[in-house]
Amino acid sequence: MTAFILVSGTFTGGWIWQEVAAGLRESGAEAHPLTLTGMGEGGPPAAPGTDLETHIQDVVRQIDRVDAAQVVLVGHSYGLYPVLGAAGRRPERVARIVNVDGGLPQDGDPALGLVPDQALRDRLLDPSGAADDDGPLAPPPLDGWQRWGSVKGIDAEGLAKLDRRAVPQPAATLTQPLPLTEAVGKLPLTGVLCTANGSSIQLVESAVGFGDPRFQALTDPRVTFFELATGHWPMLSVPGELAGVLVRAAAGEGHRLAATAKERPVHLRPFLLDVPERPRERIGRVDLHLPDDGRGGEGPRPAVVFVHGGPLPAGARPTPRDWPTLVGYGQYVAHLGGVGVTLDHRLHDFTDYGRAAQDVLDAVELVRADPRVDGDRVALWYFSGGGLLSADPLAAPPPWLRCVAATYPVLAPLPNWTLVDPRFRPSAAVRGAGRLPIVLTRVGLEQPEIMATVEEFLTAAKECDANVEVVDVPSGHHSFEAIDHTDEARRAVEHAVRTVLGHLCDQDGTAAPGLPRRAWLLEP
């Protein structure tokens, strides 16, 4: 008989697993919902000094109480931290670890990363980095749970119960570093990803493809994944479905990355257009893709600056400006007579959007100062998670900005992107765009959570009569230029690029100085 030990996240106790435990027992398994020290009815009361080690010991004691030879340890969100710590103390007793929407903590990481407010994180630590012992962290108000994770799927009664039974979280449980042993990395693992909270197998595969060493272990065939189309608390929103997934996980079922890991990562696959090679010049973190002398005309050319997505691992190689898709766009613009610009910005974490926005501004100023560029005719083109960076130029368009483009963009922070500065919300910023041309390439097979941000943006754009043209790719996926080498996809790229270049004309439709009008009318 399979025995499950269920460990809950911040502010909650074993009660939150009640319906999941019932489903597990109906399947013939043992279920042991655990209330950690200080986390409410059924658990030991909190005492001074309650920290992560206290909770690790709670889980270790529960493992020792279970008669089964091995157990499946299930940790939700913060609960994964004591689960991993305990697994390192009793690895021979652990059949599998199940991570329910809990991230990927490493040795030495505190659970502080789960706190969705940077100011709150700072208050939990004193200047020397020690835990603030002034008191536990209070649970959020009823309308504040969304900040800690998507509440999608939880009905009003369930949300009221979550709010009513929540208890303060001892501060040191969040600030004490997680001690991981090598034995934990050798245990079978299953990730349960809650897609309405912004997680998905596709995103995990992308992270593996970027070469981040933290994710390489996920290609082990003993690691499996499931997706649940719900928010961050599946034990409240879909308890029966979660129970079924846990049973399947214990049996070793689920999606494996081992096969996909052998494929070329999506971001390194060829661009869908066969573009003639044009000169390319590297200046710091910026690459200029330049038209050759045979394009006709002399003088400065308009520029299109391509802004990659993220957050990306700082050590990802090659860097985005060398990815085939971005190189392809830059070369295509150069082929048509403009200057294509690709760059590397430093968006490595959700807190980095301000820094990345400054990197883009610095790149634009470098490009505008180049004598080969018409500094008054620039377009900014954003991709994927870089779409949030379009907020500043949309909110207050500078005079040199003639067009903003976005391809499969994220246009509002996703549910689990809680640390993103509220300023980076293009769906709100678009109200300041006036009649600035906006070219949005929308893919039909987008992830639902990203598509929701696009629809939010388009609704706001319609309300303020923004000048938006949508280029639809009905059969396109996120990163379609590398995945969907179809006529539909090629036509979409060609149309979007030529449309953006068209907006770099004078207002009367004539060409910008040095850029022949025929450039974007050339036959492919």
Secondary structure, 3 states (H helix, E strand, C coil): CCEEEEECCCCCCHHHHHHHHHHHHHCCCEEEEECCCCCCCCCCCCCCCCCHHHHHHHHHHHHHHCCCCCEEEEEEHHHHHHHHHHHHHCHHHEEEEEEECCCCCCCCCCHHHHCCCHHHHHHHECCCCCECCCCCECCCCHHHHHHHCCCCCCCHHHHHHHHHHCCCECCHHHHCCCCCCCCHHHCCEEEEEEHHHCCCHHHHHHHHHCCCHHHHHHHCCCEEEEEECCCCCHHHHCHHHHHHHHHHHHCCCCECCHHHHCCCCHHHCCCCCCCCCCCEEEECCEEEECCCHHHCCCCCEEEEEEECCCCCCCCCCCCHHHCHHHHHHHHHHHHCCCEEEEECCCCCCHHHHHHHHHHHHHHHHHHHCCCCEEEEEEEEEEEHHHHHHHHHHHHCCCCCEEEEEEECCCCCCCCCCCCCCCCCCHHHHHHHCCCCCEEEEEECCCCHHHHHHHHHHHHHHHHCCCCEEEEEECCCCCCHHHHCCCHHHHHHHHHHHHHHHHCCCCCCCCCCCCCCHHHHHCCC
